Amino acid sequence: RRFTVFPPEQLPNLYLGPLDPTPAGQPVSLVDFHQPDFERFPRFRDALAAGEAAELAPGDAVYIPSMWFHHVEGLAPVNLLINAWWRQTADHVDSPLSTLRLALMTLRDLPEKEKRIWRHHFQHFVFEANEDTWAHIPPAARGL
């Protein structure tokens, strides 16, 4: 098998979609890796330049870092692949992809002014949260 991996910042260049659930559970690139249509997907050239490829022989293993995108190509008539997905979070914690999908349904089409306010909320409560974010709330009342 040939594995090609792409760092997370290549997201715009991989043309993922749709974000609805797929059989694999994750969004996939709409680009045909064997015959890329560079007129339709011009930034895919940048993704290819940033990607790293490796050919695995029988018995080899590959580690794909979390949030890295990957493309797998079988090079033999018969292939067997076993993979394991894991997260270091509690079982009750849902996938961030579910949060993204919910945000698309609830925030994407809001007026720009409201989206800016929600962006501030997310920055404050999620992406830049620290002890000061919650210090004014009594510990017993913090819940989430």
N, C-alpha and C positions, 0 to 999 in steps of 0.2 A: 504494500500500500504506500501511496505517497500522501503525506500530510503537508498541507500548507497552512500556516498560522498567520494571523493578522492581529496586530496590537489594537486595543480598544479604540484608540483615536482614529482608526481607519473606518469607523462606522459610516460616515457620510459617503465614503468612496466605495462601499460594498453594496449599496443600494438594497438594503434589507426591506422585506415586505412580503405580503401584508403582515401586520402585527397580530392578526388573529391566530389562535392556536394552530400549530402545524402537527403532523403526525409525530415529529420528533419533539414537539413541545416548545421549540425555540423558533424565532423568526429566521428566515433563510435569505440568502442573496438571490436576487432575481437575474443575476448575470450567469450566462452559460460559460462556465470556466473553460470548456473545450473550444468554444468559438465565441469569444466575447464580442459583443456589438459595441465597439468603442464610439460610434456615433450616438447611440442611445445612452451609453454608460461611460462617458469620457473620463470621469475621475477614477474608474477602475484601474487605469494604468498606474495611478499613484498607489493604489492598494497593492498591486502586484509588486511594485518597487519596494514597498515596505514589508511585504510578506517574507516569510522564511519557510523553505521547503525541506523535507527530509523523507527519504525512502526507507521504509522499515522492512526488515527481513523476517521470516518466521521466527517467532519467539521474542522479537523486539517489543519494547514498550515505549510509549511516548507520554509525556506529561504536558498537558495543555493548561496554562495558567487560567485562573478564573477570569471571565469576561473577555478572553481572547476569542476571536472568531476563527473558525477552521474549515477547511475543505479537505475531504478525504476521497482519494481515487484508488479503486482496486486495480492492481496491475496484473493479476492472475485470473484465470477463468473462475476459480473458486476461492473465496476469501471468508475468513471468520474473524469477527471483531468483537471483543468484549470491552465494554467501557463501564466506568463507575463515575457517578456524579455525587458530589458531596458538598455540603455547606457547613460551616461552623456556626450554625445558629440553632436555636431550640426548634423542636418539631412543630410547634404551634405558629412559628413565624412563616408567613406566606412569602412567595417569591417576589422580588422587586419587579419582575416583569408584570406581575398582576397589578402592582401599583402604577406602573407606566400605562398599562391598558386602561385602568380606571381614570388616570389623569387625562388620557386622550379623550375619554368619553365625557368627562366633567369639566375640564379646563381648556382644552385646545381651542374651542370655538367661542370662548368668552371675549368680550371687548378687550382691547389692548390694555386699557387702564386697569381692569380687574386682573388680567394676567400678571401685570407688573406687581400688583399687591400680593397675589398668591406666590409669585416668585420670591418676594420678600419673606413671606411666611415660611416657605420651604427652606430658604437660606437660614432663617433664624432657628426654626425648630428641628431641622433635619441635618443640613449640610454644614452648618457652623455652630451647632449646639455645643454648649459646654456647661460646666456646673452653674455658671451665672444664669443660664437660660431658665433653670428650674429652681434656683435658690429661694425665690419668693413664695414658692408653693410648699406647704407643710409636707414632709415626707409621706405621711399616711394618705395624702390626697393626690399624690402624683400619678397614680394609675399608669397610663401609658408613659 
